[in-house]
Amino acid sequence: MKFSSLVGLTITGVLAAVLVGWFGFYNVSAKDKHWEITNKVMEFVRERSIEVRTDDIVVPKNLTDKKMITKGAKNYDAMCAQCHLSPVKQPTELSQGLYPEPPVFHENIHASHDPKSMFWIIKNGIKLTGMPAWGDFHTEQQMWQMVAFLNS
């Protein structure tokens, strides 16, 4: 493909995206689901963004320690269960109103992320999902305790 064709295609794509936004074709209501292509692009961008930012994270060796898991469970109950639920917490107005829906960890056999990714997500949050960045309010130890609990 010629360079000029690539530039033309890029300009056309950007113009199309601007027009979709300008005319309000894309509904941002949390009641309406994303287009499937939007889901695919957002998932790809999210996973790649996390993956390239976790290389330097060192996972503690004590993630299976009962004290770590117990402390993580207490933090999970206080900070996370309202959205991510637990076996004893029923869906809340908040958890039901969020889109995309937060994962319900106790229903999954294993979380979808490795410990490095889970730590990064807890610390930094994820834009446009309702997932807060807890890193400014909690120590690294507390965040690793949460990872230990989620992995247990």
GIHU-V657324 format. One record per residue. N is the residue number from 0. RES is the residue in one small letter. PSI is psi in whole degrees, -180 to 180 (999 if undefined). Layout:
# GIHU-V657324
n->[N;N]
res->[RES;RES]
psi->[PSI;PSI]
This chain:
# GIHU-V657324
n->[0;1;2;3;4;5;6;7;8;9;10;11;12;13;14;15;16;17;18;19;20;21;22;23;24;25;26;27;28;29;30;31;32;33;34;35;36;37;38;39;40;41;42;43;44;45;46;47;48;49;50;51;52;53;54;55;56;57;58;59;60;61;62;63;64;65;66;67;68;69;70;71;72;73;74;75;76;77;78;79;80;81;82;83;84;85;86;87;88;89;90;91;92;93;94;95;96;97;98;99;100;101;102;103;104;105;106;107;108;109;110;111;112;113;114;115;116;117;118;119;120;121;122;123;124;125;126;127;128;129;130;131;132;133;134;135;136;137;138;139;140;141;142;143;144;145;146;147;148;149;150;151]
res->[m;k;f;s;s;l;v;g;l;t;i;t;g;v;l;a;a;v;l;v;g;w;f;g;f;y;n;v;s;a;k;d;k;h;w;e;i;t;n;k;v;m;e;f;v;r;e;r;s;i;e;v;r;t;d;d;i;v;v;p;k;n;l;t;d;k;k;m;i;t;k;g;a;k;n;y;d;a;m;c;a;q;c;h;l;s;p;v;k;q;p;t;e;l;s;q;g;l;y;p;e;p;p;v;f;h;e;n;i;h;a;s;h;d;p;k;s;m;f;w;i;i;k;n;g;i;k;l;t;g;m;p;a;w;g;d;f;h;t;e;q;q;m;w;q;m;v;a;f;l;n;s]
psi->[133;153;-42;-34;-40;-43;-43;-43;-41;-46;-42;-43;-44;-43;-43;-43;-42;-43;-41;-43;-45;-43;2;26;-33;118;121;6;136;-10;-26;134;155;157;150;-39;-35;-44;-48;-46;-45;-41;-44;-49;-43;-51;-43;-40;-46;-45;-43;-11;3;2;-37;-2;131;121;127;151;-13;29;-15;3;131;-36;-42;-48;-43;-45;-39;-38;-40;-44;-40;-45;-40;-37;-30;-29;-25;-33;-45;-6;-178;172;-23;-2;125;162;142;170;-39;-50;-34;-24;-11;141;126;154;135;145;143;98;-36;-14;-17;138;-39;140;153;-6;152;166;-39;-45;-42;-42;-47;-43;-45;-43;-44;-15;180;122;147;24;-13;-4;111;161;112;-6;-27;-11;-8;152;163;-37;-45;-39;-37;-34;-40;-43;-43;-44;-46;-30;-15;999]
